C-alpha cells in the first residue's frame, strides 16, 4: 500500500512552468521523450480527431500491469498538460521509480486537440478570471470526450461516440488498466478528488498532498448534488445513473440528456481504479472554512438558484435574438445552445434541493462560497462563449444590425460580470508547477495503492 514516503518522493521534484503547453508543444514533447529514451518508450497512434489531428499515446515500460493517463478531456483544463509531461519525464529518467511502480504506462497528453486549440488564447497568461472567460471554450456535452461513452439506463440511451472517445475506448480495452487517471482541473477554490470506489487508506495521503504544497482543500459544495462524499474533499465519481435518478426525483425530464457515460464508468468492467484530481487556478480562504453561518443551507441554495436563473434569462435573450442571424453553427454557437438552457435546469435543481428537509441546517462558509461562486463561474464561462460566437460572426463579415446589437449587449454584460467576479478573485494565479505537482503526486500514490505497492 502507498505510504507517506511516496508523497515525499513525488513532491521532491516539482515541474516548473509559466505557461500551459499547447497542442503542438505536447506533440513535440512526445517525440522528444521517445527519441531520448527509445529503450523504454514507444509511440502509438490511438485515433484521429474530428478535424483530422493524430491522437498519440506514449507507452513507457513493459510490466504486465497497465496504467492509462490522459489529458484534454475537457479542453479548458490544461493543468494536466504540464502533469502529463512531468509524468513522462519522471518515469523515463528515474528507472528505479518506473520499476518500483510496476506498470506499463500509457500517456495521452491531449485526447481532444481540436477543443484545446480553441482555448490556447489564454495559455500564455497572465491568467485572470476575465481573460480566461473571454477566451474560454468548453464543448457542448455531446462533444466532450469524457461524457460520450455508451450509456443505457431506464429510458435514457446514448451511443453517439466521437472519434476521440472511440480512440480512448480502444486504449482502455487493449490495456485493461488496473489504474487510470483522467486529467481534469477546477477553476476557483481548493483541491478535491474523485475516486471510482471507496479507498479509505488513500484519504489521508490525498489530503496531505494538498497540505504539503500549501493549497487548501475544497470542503464545500460538490460539483453535483448527487455525488457520494467519501471524506472531506474526496468524492465518488459523478455517475450518469445518479444524475438521471436525481433529475427524475426533482420532477424534471431525466431523458433530456445531451451526453453519455464517463471514462471511469467504461473502465469499471476491468476493475480499474480511476482517479480525478481537481485543482483551482485561483484559490480562496473560504474554500475550506467549515465555520457555521447564521443562514441556512436552503437560503444559500435559494440565492444560487436566483443567480443561475438571472444568468439564464439574460443569456437566453441575447442568444434568441442573435440565432436567426448566425451564418454558421460554430463550436461556440453549439456550446451556447447546449449550456444556456442547462442554466435554467440547474436553477430548478437548486430550488428542489432547497426545499428538502435536510437543507434547513446552518450552511458553512465553504458551502456558501462554493454555491455563490458557481454563479460567477457560469456567468463568465457561458457569457464569454456566447461573446466568442458573436465575435466569429463579425470576423467573417456577418455584421448585420442584429449581430452588432447583440454583440454590444453581450460585451457590456460580460464586462459587468467580470468586474463583479474580480472583487472576490485573487490577483495572482497559483503557480502552475505547484498545481501539476498535486496531480502528479496523487497519480503515484493512487497507482501504487491500486498495485498494492508503496
C-alpha positions, -999 to 999 in steps of 0.1 A, spaced: 0 0 0 12 36 -6 30 52 23 39 88 31 74 84 17 59 82 -18 43 116 -13 77 130 -2 93 115 -33 66 127 -57 68 163 -44 106 164 -42 110 173 -79 82 196 -89 77 208 -125 84 244 -135 60 261 -159 50 297 -165 25 288 -193 4 259 -204 18 237 -232 -1 240 -265 -12 210 -286 18 214 -309 42 216 -279 27 184 -264 31 165 -297 67 177 -299 75 167 -263 61 132 -270 85 128 -299 115 142 -279 108 119 -250 107 89 -272 138 99 -291 157 104 -258 145 71 -243 138 46 -271 147 16 -249 116 21 -226 92 40 -248 72 37 -279 47 59 -297 13 46 -307 -14 64 -327 -46 56 -310 -70 76 -331 -78 107 -351 -97 138 -341 -128 151 -359 -107 177 -377 -80 152 -387 -55 156 -359 -35 125 -350 -40 114 -314 -9 97 -300 0 79 -268 34 73 -254 39 39 -238 66 37 -210 78 4 -195 70 -32 -201 53 -45 -170 22 -68 -171 1 -43 -152 -11 -12 -171 -19 24 -162 -37 48 -185 -33 86 -181 -49 111 -205 -54 149 -206 -75 173 -226 -108 155 -219 -122 190 -210 -101 213 -232 -104 243 -209 -85 222 -182 -48 223 -193 -31 217 -159 -29 181 -170 -8 192 -200 20 200 -175 13 169 -154 15 146 -184 49 160 -195 62 158 -159 50 122 -155 66 112 -188 99 129 -177 100 113 -143 92 77 -155 118 78 -183 146 94 -163 140 77 -129 141 40 -139 140 29 -103 107 47 -99 94 31 -131 104 -4 -119 90 1 -84 56 13 -96 53 -20 -116 32 -6 -145 34 -1 -182 22 35 -186 1 47 -215 0 86 -215 -21 106 -239 -12 143 -233 -43 156 -251 -73 134 -262 -92 164 -277 -67 185 -297 -95 203 -316 -111 216 -285 -79 225 -268 -67 247 -297 -98 268 -291 -85 276 -255 -49 284 -264 -56 321 -264 -53 323 -226 -25 297 -222 3 323 -221 -13 345 -194 -13 365 -174 -42 343 -161 -70 364 -148 -106 354 -145 -117 380 -170 -91 369 -196 -99 332 -191 -136 337 -196 -132 359 -226 -111 332 -244 -129 302 -229 -142 272 -248 -159 241 -234 -176 217 -259 -213 210 -258 -219 179 -237 -223 156 -267 -189 168 -279 -170 161 -247 -147 131 -247 -152 125 -210 -190 123 -213 -196 105 -246 -191 69 -236 -220 45 -242 -249 49 -218 -282 30 -213 -303 34 -182 -340 33 -177 -354 54 -205 -320 71 -214 -298 58 -242 -266 73 -258 -244 58 -284 -231 89 -304 -194 83 -296 -170 107 -311 -138 95 -328 -118 108 -299 -140 88 -275 -136 57 -296 -98 61 -295 -99 62 -257 -122 32 -256 -98 13 -278 -69 21 -255 -88 11 -224 -100 -22 -240 -65 -30 -252 -48 -24 -219 -75 -33 -193 -58 -8 -169 -55 -15 -131 -52 23 -127 -65 52 -148 -63 89 -144 -84 114 -163 -66 147 -160 -90 175 -150 -89 207 -131 -113 231 -115 -112 269 -116 -115 286 -82 -115 274 -46 -94 245 -34 -82 209 -42 -106 180 -43 -106 144 -56 -128 118 -72 -123 81 -69 -142 54 -87 -146 34 -55 -141 39 -17 -104 36 -8 -101 48 29 -63 42 31 -58 68 4 -77 96 20 -50 109 44 -24 107 17 -45 127 -7 -53 153 20 -16 155 28 -5 162 -8 -26 194 -9 -13 205 25 23 198 16 22 222 -14 2 248 6 -31 245 -11 -65 243 7 -89 215 3 -123 224 -12 -146 211 15 -177 230 4 -204 224 -22 -197 194 -45 -199 198 -83 -230 177 -84 -256 173 -56 -259 136 -61 -222 125 -57 -212 104 -27 -188 121 -3 -162 96 9 -143 121 31 -137 159 32 -129 169 -4 -129 133 -17 -159 121 -36 -172 91 -56 -172 96 -93 -201 116 -109 -223 89 -123 -248 93 -151 -272 69 -134 -272 91 -103 -278 122 -124 -308 105 -141 -323 95 -107 -317 129 -91 -333 147 -121 -363 124 -121 -368 130 -83 -366 167 -89 -396 165 -113 -375 172 -144 -372 152 -176 -344 127 -170 -343 117 -207 -333 153 -216 -297 142 -219 -271 155 -243 -243 132 -233 -234 96 -223 -213 80 -196 -178 87 -183 -144 71 -189 -144 58 -154 -178 41 -159 -165 25 -191 -133 12 -174 -151 -2 -144 -157 -35 -162 -120 -42 -159 -119 -34 -121 -100 -2 -129 -94 23 -100 -99 57 -116 -87 90 -101 -96 126 -109 -77 154 -91 -93 188 -93 -71 218 -86 -80 255 -89 -63 282 -110 -71 306 -82 -77 298 -45 -97 314 -17 -96 310 21 -133 304 22 -129 271 2 -120 250 33 -137 271 60 -163 249 78 -175 277 102 -212 276 105 -232 306 93 -264 321 107 -282 315 74 -294 280 63 -282 259 35 -316 263 20 -311 301 19 -277 296 2 -292 273 -24 -321 297 -30 -297 325 -37 -277 303 -60 -309 294 -79 -319 330 -83 -284 339 -96 -285 310 -121 -319 319 -133 -308 355 -139 -278 343 -159 -301 321 -180 -326 348 -186 -300 373 -198 -280 349 -220 -311 333 -234 -325 367 -245 -293 375 -264 -289 340 -279 -326 340 -291 -322 374 -307 -290 365 -325 -298 329 -335 -317 338 -367 -287 358 -379 -260 333 -373 -243 322 -405 -227 290 -392 -231 267 -362 -196 272 -349 -183 254 -318 -191 285 -298 -227 285 -311 -231 248 -304 -217 252 -269 -240 282 -262 -271 264 -275 -263 235 -252 -253 252 -219 -276 282 -218 -307 261 -214 -290 240 -188 -287 270 -166 -324 270 -161 -324 233 -153 -297 239 -127 -317 267 -111 -347 244 -108 -325 216 -93 -311 241 -67 -347 251 -58 -356 214 -54 -326 209 -31 -335 240 -10 -370 225 -4 -356 193 11 -358 190 50 -320 184 53 -313 218 37 -327 236 68 -295 232 87 -269 260 90 -247 264 60 -209 265 63 -187 293 49 -173 269 23 -207 258 12 -218 294 7 -186 302 -12 -190 272 -35 -226 278 -42 -224 315 -49 -191 315 -68 -206 289 -92 -228 318 -104 -197 339 -112 -181 309 -129 -211 302 -152 -216 339 -160 -180 342 -173 -179 307 -189 -211 310 -209 -211 347 -213 -176 345 -228 -186 316 -250 -216 335 -264 -195 365 -269 -170 344 -289 -199 331 -310 -208 367 -319 -171 376 -324 -170 349 -350 -199 363 -370 -182 397 -371 -149 381 -381 -164 365 -412 -182 397 -422 -216 389 -409 -221 423 -393 -258 425 -396 -276 451 -374 -288 423 -351 -254 407 -347 -238 441 -339 -265 450 -315 -263 417 -296 -225 418 -296 -226 452 -279 -252 440 -254 -232 408 -246 -199 428 -243 -214 452 -218 -230 424 -198 -197 404 -198 -177 434 -186 -201 440 -157 -200 403 -147 -162 403 -149 -159 433 -127 -181 417 -101 -162 384 -102 -129 403 -99 -139 416 -65 -136 381 -50 -108 367 -71 -71 369 -61 -50 389 -85 -23 362 -88 -29 327 -102 -14 297 -83 20 287 -98 12 261 -125 40 238 -114 25 235 -79 -8 225 -93 7 199 -116 27 186 -86 -5 178 -67 -18 159 -97 14 140 -102 17 130 -66 -19 119 -65 -13 97 -95 17 80 -79 1 72 -46 -32 61 -61 -15 39 -87 7 24 -60 -24 17 -40 -41 0 -70 -10 -22 -74 -6 -29 -37 28 -11 -37 42 18 -17 
